[in-house]
Amino acid sequence: MKILSRLTLPAVLISAVSTILAPTISAQQKIGFIEDFALASDRELALKKLIPGTEDYYYFHALHYQNTRQERKLADTLTRWDKRFPGSSLRKLILNRKALIDYSRFPERSLEHIKRTLKLQFNQQQEGRARSREFPSILEQEEISWDAFLAHALRGTSNLQNLTRGEFFTLLSSGHALTGNQRRDLLSRADDPDLPGLITIILEDLKSPESRGFGEFNVHRALTISQLDELRAARKELIRNENYVHSYLSKLRPGADVNPTIDPGTRRSYLERAWKFVSNLGPSFNSLKAHILYQRLVFDYSQGVHDADRFMTYVKFPRRAFYVNPGWAREERKLWDHPVDLGKNFQKVTGLPSIGTDEPVVRNYLLHFLREAADYKAYAPYFQESWLKAVFAETKIVNGVGDPERWASLLSPSQFQALKDRVDVEFDPGNPERFAISDKVRLRVNLKNVQTLIVKVFEVNTLNYYLTHKSEISTDLSLDGLVTNHERTFDYDDSPQRRVARDFDFPEIEDRRGVWIVEFIGGSKSSRAVIRKGQLDVLSTTIREGEVLTVLDEMHKPADGASIWLGGRLYQCDDKGRTLIPFSNDPGRRTTVIATPDGFASLSQFQHSSEAYQLHAGIRIDREALRPGARATIMIRPTLTVAGQPISLTHLDHVRLVLISTDLEGISTTTTVNDFNVSSDREATHEIRVPNRLSSLDVRLVASVKVASQGQQELELSTNQTFTINGQLRSERIKDLFLSRINGRYKVQLLGRSGEPALGQLLNVTLQRPNFKNTRTFALKTDKSGGVELGALDGIASIKVQTADNHQRLWQLPKHRRTNPGLIHAVAGEKIQIPYSGTLTRKDLALHAFSSAGITSDAFRTLSLKNGFLVADNLEPGDYRLLLKKSNHSITLRIARGTVSNGHVFSDARTLELRERNPSHLTKLSLDGKSLEINVANTGETTRLHVIATRFLPDFDLFGFLGHAPRTGLFSGTSANLPNLYVSGRKIGDEFRYILERRYAQKLPGNMLERPEILLNPWAVRDTGTEGEVLAAGDDYARALTGRAAKGERVKPPSQRGGA
């Protein structure tokens, strides 16, 4: 756009403003009033027809005051109009008319309005005009300070929209007083719980009328447990907020490295933490409190613990159940304002199943506590008397306490008969969930009304079963027609009313791996247990030829002589338990059957990958060496991956370097370097002579690889990088911009094609700080060297410079950068070292423990700096997120406590691959006179150091060309969780019962006398007939939850091009 003179400006204004005045009144109003208003001899009288407060009212009054030059009334109307209808298009139309009308009196004001409305910019300059005007050549550093940027960012806005959340820590550290809108904007976008004064900010917001309460913002749920405690201490009513309670409770769940279903201590500790918190909640949380307490009662019962106080606490919860005393609700109405919802699902909060029906658990506890009780008065207020009396009588009768007749009198004849006839063959809840190979197998069974007990032991052929069914063995396995491995019978003469606990030892299933089904049959009931001993596991590693699977035994040692069945094919393992599985053309998760030489087998899962190759390369060429006729060196850093895992470059065939150069006329020339030598321990280089008038250079690395899964078919791979050169020669420009850094100070120069300085030229320099969306632009004039001095530019991230003819350059200022892994595995107690170049402050770093519920605690205190490395020490088992804030790069730390074997750590909950980490790191860079000293830590045979020097700073990413390489993923798996299974009380059916009774009935000697053929003198003669009897069918065994087999996969870290 050309600079417009003062004389031509009104005409331009008329053209420009005509676009502003585009809205038409006909689109807004009926034609009737417009005509009345336009033709009225007294428009004041016509305006009285309008309804005050409407948009028509304000528009026509403003139009009348504008036409009659009533400035004060016009200003007052515009003010009231803006309050009533902010952003009104009709009001903007009046303002635009006002700018045109006032131009003759206030031209500057009108021009500013037009420029602001149309967003006009007049950045051009006439040749020579800049020399005659006074512009500085040196940038004042105060103008680009953090305070100056902040003031500019907050100008004209009521919130923090010009700041990203990465700047919130610095903003709060500066002591800036937040307004209400700024506070809510910060909270709506923040995700970092260690912001300075965050709890105070949240408290202030919760007190504001705009707040929707705790849970409105994500940062509420990101608070640590200690922060939630601090928040509740300052605002007591949060204990009644459901979002707060659920957020707090979810953070109490066990971490990723423990398994509460396997470890009773972990489950007990979690339930104690949860109850300690919820026990202080009000009645409105009765359902949640009962949910936690019920799970604790179930756990205690399985451990043989009966806590009377805990049970009574649960009993006193109001809940709607058939056995609850209905008079209780009438007597304590206030208590029953919040009855327990037994079906409410809190699994997302607690990870525990819902209650459903609690009658069996309540009954079992009463059967224990009433055994020695003289009466049931303590429980009478809470239970129906008839139900409670029956339980009390049953307790005394089945345990043989006192006079049976006395207790029988508490029952009706039918109840007593049903109790007497009832058959119990039930496993005790304290039976072990797991047996080690060397453990003795002893099971406790509660028996009632069983005169003859049959105990059968079946050993399952695990290999045949898994090959056939591909699923875990459960209690519903059909055993019809199978011969038992061991069978014995026991005869008892206990009273039918007595319930007796008896222990059974099984020496036949000791000291070896296997799966056995033990069946107890007595009376009309049977119960079944699935006993497991031993478990095989598998680890997977990707190599060039496929997936290497390693079979491990229970001690996490290689299983010698093991074999793996996959897809109907047998793969034999070597003496280290390893076998090679070729890549698949149908990748996905696979279930394998792992077997030992003695026939024991287990299921396992792994991720079966496809043979997908990729060729990556970092390619660099020195731009300043690309002068016509000069020699330039191309540097290439290639990486080959299969299934995402880097492999040796020796697998590449027919490697060639293809160079496609294009000149300014668009004519391309291709040069191919055959048998190009590449190596994993050094960069490949190739020297070229730069042709004249070069416009672009495309560097392409091409190679082929043989794909074994496709019959050794050759697959061509390629990767390339294109360099654009001499862009100035393709335009009419004869000058270009260059940025240099000398003695820590930046300078931009405008130089001609021969390097001549452009004196007195106006440059618009735009600077931006990290985490600021706004920029600051300064007009600077070039000095006699053709440059402008920008100074140290502390805290500036990027520079954009624009010349008078709209040519511009953008530079990202260099900073400390490095690649870091996205995932690290370690053993608890091990020091983790991470290369780091920043400071040990919360402004730059954050380390938090997290779980499935989000952040749980702050672990910053475990960090330290040592010899250029960031050290994390004494981390408890679990998952952590390390955030390097300046680069916005996070690293996940997975810490496990367990057995270390075969390069992995095995805990109860998971298996993590360990990898020796000695990353190279530049620990020192110093300049002493003319010598440059660089210290590199943890060097190895493949460590290379590149020192690149340029006269001018490039406007492309130098680090990105060589600083990126694919990283190997880490194996992560879940440990097998296959407990013993117990199913009690299955009805066996009348027919099966008859067969068993006949089989085990006492055999008596027969009568050997001759049978009479005819009854000569019958007592009576009558017709005979037959009757049929319907036999009750038996039940099938229910399928118990089997747990899960071991499974794992290689977790690939996210692709990164830089870090802190």
C-alpha positions, 0 to 999 in steps of 0.5 A: 500500500502506498503512502497517501497524501493529506489532500487525497485522504478524504476521497479515500475515506469516502471509498473506505467508509462506504464499506463500513456503512454497508448495513442498510436500514431496510434490513433492520426496520419496517419501511413505514417508520423510516418514511415517517421519520424522513418526511416528518416536519417535526422529527422530535414528535416522530421519535416519541412513537418509539418504545424507549430502550429498544434498538430502534429508539437508540438508533433514530435518536442518535441519527437525529442528534447527529444530523442536528449537531446535538453533541452532548445528547448524541454522546449520552445516547451512544453511552446508554446504547452501548450498555444496553446493546453491546456490540450493536452493528447499528451503533457502529454505523452511527460511529462510522458516520460520526467519523466522516462528519467530524473529519473536517474538525478532528481529522486525526481522530477520524483517521484513527477510527478508520484505521482501527475499524478496517485494521489498516497498516501503513508500514511502507516508506518512500525511498529516502523518507526514512533517512530524513526522519529520526528513528533509533538504531539501537533497541532499548532493552527496557522496552522488551523486558518481561514487565513491558511485555506483560503490560502490553499483554494485559492492555485492552483485555480483562483476562489473560488471553495473551498469556499461555499457561506456561507463563502462569508460574512467572506471573504469580511469582512476580506478585501480580494482583489478579483481577476476578476475570484474570483469576478465573481465566487462569484457573480455567486453563491451568494444569500445574498444581505447583503454581505459587499461591494456587490454593489461595487463588482457588479459595478466592474464586470459590468465594466469588459469586461467579464460582460454580463450586469445586470441580468447575476447573480441571486444576481442581482435580489436579491438586495433590492430596496435601493441597486438597487437605490445605484447601479443606482446612481453609474451607470446611464446607468442602467436605460436603462437596461431592466433587471434592470428596470423589476427587480426594477419594480417587487419589487414595487408590493404590498406585500402579506398582501394587495389586490389591487383588494379590496383596492383602496388605495393599488392599487392607491399607487402601481400605483403611485410608478410604474409611479414615476419610469417608468416616468423617463425611455427613449423612448425605454420603451414606451410600459412599460410606457404606460402600467402603465399609462393606468392602472392608467387611468382605475383606476381613471375612476372607481373612478370618477377621470379625470386628464387632465395632466395624460390623455394628457401624455398618449395621447402623447405616439406614438401608432398604432391605427386606430384613431391616426393621421397618419400625427403625425408619419411623423412630429415627426419621432424620437418620433415614433422610439419607438411606444407603443406595446398595446398588449405587456404583462408585467403581470409577471413584474407588475401583471397588464393585457395588454392594448389590445385596448385602444380606449374605455378608450380614448373615455370616457376621451374625452367625459368628457374633451370635454364637456366644451371645446370650440374646440378640437384643443388641441387633433387635432395633435394626433387623426384623425380629422374625428374620433375626430370631431365625438367624439367632436360632440357626447360629445356636443349633448349627454350632451345638450351643445350649439346649437344641429344643430351646432354640428350635422353639424360636423357629416354626416347624417348617423352618426347623425342618428346612434347617435340619434338612439343609445340606452344606458343603461350602468352602471356608472363605479363609482358604488360600488364594494362591499356592506356591509349588512347594506349599502343602495344599490344605482346604477347609470345608464347612459340612452340615447334614453330610453322612458320606463325603466324596472327595475327587481330585482331577488333574487337568491336562493344561496343554491339551486344554489350552490348545483346544479352548484358548481360555483360562481354566475355570470351575465350569469345566465339564468332567463328565465321563472322566476318571479321577486321579484320586478319590476318597470317601469320608463317613460322619455321624454328626447330627444333621443340625450341626455345621462342622468345619473340617480340613482336608490335606492333598499330598498328591498335588504337592511339589510340582506345577499343575492345575487340579480340580478338587470336588467335594460331594455330599448329600445333595450338594457339591463344591469345586475348587480349582487349585493352581501351582506354577505359572509361566510368563513370556517376554518379547523383544523385537529384532531384525528377524522377528519377535524373540519370546523368552519363557520364564518360570515362577522365579522369573528364570529362563525355562529350559526346554520350554516350547511355544504354540502359536497359530497351530505351530510349535516353536521350540526354545533354546536353553535360555528359554528363547525362541524366534517368532517371525513377523506377521502380515496380520499384526495384533495381540496374540495369545500363545500357549507356553509349555514345559517338557513335563507337559505343564502349560500356561497362556500368555499374550504378546504384541505380534508386529508386522515387518514394517521398515522405515528409513529416517535420516537427518540431513544437513548442509552448510548454507554459507558454503553454497556459493557458486563454484565452492565446495560444500559437504552434505552430512547424513545421519541415517537410522533404519527401523523395523516395527518401530525398533532401530536396527543395524544399517548393515541390513540395507542393500543398494544404498545410493545418494540422489541429488536433484539440483534445480537452477533459477530457470527451473532446470533440474539435474539429477546426480546419483552416488551409487554404493553410498557408504552408511554406518551406525557409528558415524555420519555419512558425508558427501562433498559437492561442487555448487553449481551456478544459479542454484535454486534448490537442492533435494538430497535423497537417501535411497536403499532397499531391504529384503522383507522375509515375511514376503518371501525375501521381496525387496522393498525400496525405502527413501528419505529426503530433505530439500534445501531452498537456496538463493531465494533472493535471486528469484525476486527483484530484491537486491537486499536481504536481512541477516542476523548475527550474535557477537559478544552476546548481543544481536544485530540485524543487518540489511545488506546488498547482494555484494554485502554492501550495507543499506544505510538509513532504511526503516526496519520493523522489528517484531519480538516475541517472548515465550508463552506470550501471544502478543508481540512488540514491534519497533521501528528502527533505522539502519546505521552506517553498517546497514544494521540495527543493534538489538542487544542481549534480547534476554528472554526473547524467543523469536525475531521477525524483521520486515523491510519497507518493501514487505520482505521479512525474515523470522528467526527462532533464537538458539537455546539449550536443546537436547533429546530426552526419552519420553519413558524411563523404567527403574527399580525402587531405590535406584538413582535416575540421571537425566541430562539437564541444562536448567536450574533446580527451581519449580519455575523450570521443573515439576515432578509429580506422582500420578495414578489413574485418578491423576496427580496424587503427590509432589515429589520435587524434593527428591530432585537434585543437580549433580555434574550437569545431570538432574538426579531423582533419588529415593522414589517410591514405587509408582508412576511419576511425571517429570515436566521440563517446563521451558521446553514443555517436555514431559518424561514418564518415570515408572518405578517398580519394586520386585525381582530383577532378572533378565533385564526386567523388574518383576513386581506383583502388578507389572513387568518393566524392561530395564535398560542401562542408561548412560546418556551422553551430555555436554556438561561444560562449554567455555571459551578461553581466548581462542580456545573452546573447551567442551566437556562430554560426559558418558562418551562411548564408541559411537559418541560424536561431537559436531561443532558448527560455526556460522557467520550469521544465524540461520533462519531454519532449525539447525538442531532439527536436522541432526538432533532427531532419531527414533528411540527404542520402546520399552517392554511393559507388561502386567503380571499374571493374576490367576488365583485359586477358584472356589464355587460352593453349594451346587445342587447335584440333582436327584438322579446323580445323587441316587447313583452315588448313594447306590454306589456307596451304599452298604453291601449286604449278603443276599437270600439264597433260598428258592423264590416262590413262583406263585402266591397261592393265598393272597391276602387280597386281589386288586388291580395294580398300577405304576406311578411316575416320579419327576426327578429334580435336575442338578445345576451346572457349576458357575464359571468363576472369574479366572483372573488374567494371564500375563501380557505385555507390549513394547511402549514406544516413546513419543517422537521428540525433536528437542528437550530442555 
